[in-house]
Amino acid sequence: MERRTIGAAALVVGAVGLGCMPMSWAYSGSRQRGDESLRAVHRALDLGSTLLDTADMYGPFTNELLLGRVLKERRPEAFVSTKVGLLVGEQHIVANGRPGYVKRACDASLRRLQTDVIDLYQLHRADPEIPVEETWGAMAELVQAGKVRALGMCAVGARGGRRSGAGLHDSTLRQLRRMQQVFPVSAVQAELSVWSPEALESLLPWCEARGIGFLAAMPLGNGFLTGTLTPGEGFEPDDVRARHPRFTAEMMAANQPIVVGLRRIARRHGEHVTPAQVALAWVMAQGNHVVPAPGAKRERWVTENAGAAELRLTAEDLAEIGMLPGARGSWD
């Protein structure tokens, strides 16, 4: 698989990563697929999808424990990215950016992951009660201590852009600038997909201009862009899509033209090319510093996603994707 170098820290990863969240969190049946998820992680490494993206809150904790079972055997082959800064309570999720907590959380992640160093440690969300410089400074000390190789910021919640007429929220960019003053930001993770391209407006150019890598979260639109979901099929109550405005039967039907367009382009590239691979190839075409991290919990999906690294979209393909209708249904 093609390799990509991202960030000032020269982080080298496969062009398509693996988002591990669905193995333990947010989707139906996540907690019942332990052995299947282990096979999926092994398959990703076999195919060169070296970036394994997780977080301490996924489970919570069980996602890191699962990865630790693989890393115990194959640590040199993997690029480990995990996150800190969010705590899962009984009723809600809260941010915690206190320096002491961040350092304790890092040690706990290292134990669960069965490794002595985290390749990329990301701030999952900034704590509104703590100056971000304090949190980022504590994370920088972890780099200096040799527990972490590089730092990143997760900005998945930042919305706006060309389809809403707004640009990335000013506070997000201000926050990133403040962090840069303390210690280099090597990567930013934010949502980017064919049906959610808002990062193209401000965040992606900002990262490119500064040599910061971009990890594309949800590049398959929570599974919608795979073309495997049927409008009206419904989701289990523990599935985040059950409460998502874009996943009502009405909105899934309204957004089918996007999938139809991706499928049409896939057919031009061969009978075995899928809409998901076209969607991932579009993300990778946005810059050499961009690495999609599609979530998957089964070997066949990992294999399909990795295959997107070999797909080269033409200028005609990219223009056609650019002309697809904007997604309907609010994210809020």
N, C-alpha and C positions, 0 to 999 in steps of 0.2 A: 504494500500500500504506500501511496505517496506520503511523505513526511512533511510537516509544516513546523516552522520555527516561529514562536510567538513571544513577544515581550522582550524587554531589555535584558531579562535573565536568560534569554536564548533557550526557552523551553521547547523541546523537540517532541512532537507527538504525531500519531497517525492522523491523516486528514479527516477521518470520521471517528468521533469518540463514542463512548457508551454512557448514557445517563442511567444510573442505577436506581433512581428513586422508585420506579414502578415495581421493583422487586420486593419492596417492604412498605410502601406508603402511597396513598392517594388514589390508587386504582383498585377495582374489584379483584378479589382473590389474591392480592399481593402477598399476604402472609401465609398462603398455602402452597407456595411454589419454591421452597428452599432449594431442593436438589436441582430442579429445572433452572433456577436462577444461577446456580453454581456452574452448570453446564454452559449457560449463556455467557458468563464472564470468561470462562476458559476459551470458548469459541471466539470471542472478541479478541483476545490476546493472540490466538492462533492466526487470525486474519490481519493483525497489525493495528487493530483499534486499541491503541495503548492507553488513551486517556480514559480513566475510570472516574466518573464524577459522582460524588456522594455527599452526605452531610450528616452531622451528628443527630439532627432532629428527625431524620428519616427512620421511622419505626416507632418511637425514637430509639436510636442506637443500634437496632438490629441490622440495618443496612451496612454499617461499618463492620459489624461482627461477621456478616456474610462475606464481605470482601476480604476480611482478614484470613479467612480459610483458604482463599485462592492465593493471596499475597504470601502466605507462609511458604508456598511452594514455588511461586513465580514472581517474586518481587522485582528482580532485575528487568523483567519484560514490561512492567507496568509503569504508567505515569499516574500517580495518585493525587486526586483533587478532592478535598473535603472542605466543609464550611463550618463556621462558628457564628454565634450571635443570636440564635433563636432558641427559645425554650418552649416545649409543648406542655401546656397545662391541661386541666380536665375540660375546660370550656373554650379555651382560646390559646393562641400562640403569642408570646411576648418576646421582646428584644432584650438582650443583656449584653452590653458592651463594656462592662467593668473590667479593667485590666487584670485583676486577680482571677476573675472567672475565666477570661479568655485563656490565660496560661494553664489553669487547671483543666479546662476543656481540651486543650491541645494534648496534654499528657494522656488524658482519657482516650482521645481518638487514636493516638499512637498505640496504646495498649490494645484497643479493639481491632485496629488494622494490622496488628502484629508486624509493625515496621518501626524503624528508628528515625525515619524522616518522612515528612509529607512534602510532596513535590510542589503543590500549589495549595495554599491555605487561603480560603476566601471568607470575607466578611459577608455573612448571609444577609443581614440587614443592620443598618446603623441604629444604635440605641438613641432615641430622642432625648434621653435624660443625661447622656454622657457625651461630651465633646468628641467628635469622631477622631480628632488628633490623639486623644488618650487611648482609645481602642486600637487605632492603627499603630501607635507607638509601642503598645504591648505586643502586637503581632510582629513588629519589626524586631523586637528583642528576641522573639522565637527564631527568627532567621539568624540573628547573631549568635544564638546559642546552638545552632546547627540542627534544630528540630524541624525546621521548615526551609525549603529552598527559595520560594518566591511567594508573593502575596497578590491576591486578586479581590475584586469587589463584585458582588452579585447585585445587579440592578434590574432584576426581572420585573419589578413592579413599576418601572418607569415607562410611561406610555405617552402617546401623542404622536406627532409626525405628519407625514404627507397626506394621510387619509383623514386626519382629524383637524388639520390646519393648525396644529399647535407646536411643534418641536419638542424635543426632550425637555422635561420639566427642569426649569433653571436650577432648582435646589440640588438635583442629582449631579449636574456638572460642577456646581460650586463645591459640593462635597468631594468629588473626585479631585478637584484642584487643591483643596485643603490637604487631602491625603498625600498627594504628590509632593507637597512641601515637607512631609515627614519622612516618607520612604517611597521608593518607586512602586507604582501600580504596574504589575506585569500583565495582568489580564482583567478584562471586564466580562462578566457573564450577563447576558440579557436576552430577552425573547427576540427571535428573528425567524420569520418564515414567510412563505408565499402569501399566506392570509393574514399575517401580522408583520408588515415590513417597516414599522415605524422607526426602528433604530437606524434605518438608512438616512433619515433626515439630519440627525445631529450626532448621535452617539457613535455610530460606526466611523464617520469621518474624523471625529475627535480622537478616537483611539488610533486610527491609521496615521494621523499626523504626528502622533507622539510615540509611535513604535509599540503600542500596547496591543496585545492579542485580544481577540474577541471570541468568546465561547458562546455559540448560538444555542440558547435554551429553547426547548419546545419547537424544534425545526419542522416537526411533522404536525403541528397544530393539535397537540394532545390526541393524535391518532387520526384526526379527520382527514388529513391530506394523504393518508394511505389508500383511501377509497374502499376500505373494508368495513366501515361503519354504515349501518342502515338507518335512515331517518325513522324515528319512532320506536327503535328497538328498546330504548330505556336502559338505565344504568342502575347498578346496585346503590343503596343509600350511602355506602362508604366510599363511593367513587366521586371524585371532585367534579366530574362532568355532569353529575346528576343535578348540580346547583349552578351550572354554567349557562349563561344566556345563549351562547352560540350552539349549545347542544340540546336545545329544545327541538322537538320534531319539526316545528315550523322553520326554525333557522337552519337546521341541518338540510332540509329540503331546499331552502332558498339559496344555500351556498354550494349546492351540487355543481353548478357551472364551473366552479374552480377545479373540482376534481375531474370533471369531464375534460377540461382544458389540459390538465396534467396528463391524463390518460391518453389524449390525442398525441401529445408530444412523445410520450413513452413509446407508442406504437411506431413512430418514425425511427426509433433507435433499435427496434428489434422486439420480437414477440416475448422475450423474457424480461424486458425492462418494465419496471413498475412505476406508478405515480409517485410512490414514496421516494424512489431513487431520483426521479426528476426533481422533486421538491428539495431533496438534500443537495443535489448538484447545483441547483439555483443558489442555495445558501453559500456553498463553497465558491461559487463564481463571483461573490461579492468582494472578494479580496483574499490574498494569500495568507493574511493574518487571521482569517476566519475559520473556526473549527466547529462544526455542528456536533452536538452531543445528544442524539436522539435517545429517548428512553426506550428500553426493551427488557423483557424478562424471559424471552424464549430464544433458543438457538436459531430458529429459522428467520426471526426478525433481525437478529444481529447479523446474520449472513446477508440478508437482503440489504440492510443499511450499509454494510461495509462495501457492497458491490457498487454503491453510488460513487465511490472514489474513482472508479474507472470510467464513469460516464462524463462525456464532454459535451455540454450544450452548445449549440451554434448561436450565432448572433440572431438568427431567425427565431430560434427557440426562446431566447431571452426576451426578445421583443414581444413575442406572443404572450409570454407569462406576464410581462408588464402591462399588457392590454386586458388581462383577465379582470372581471368585475371585483370590486372591493368586497371584503367579507362583510356580511350583515350580522347584526347582533352585537350588543355592547359587551365589553369585557368587565364592566364595573357592576 
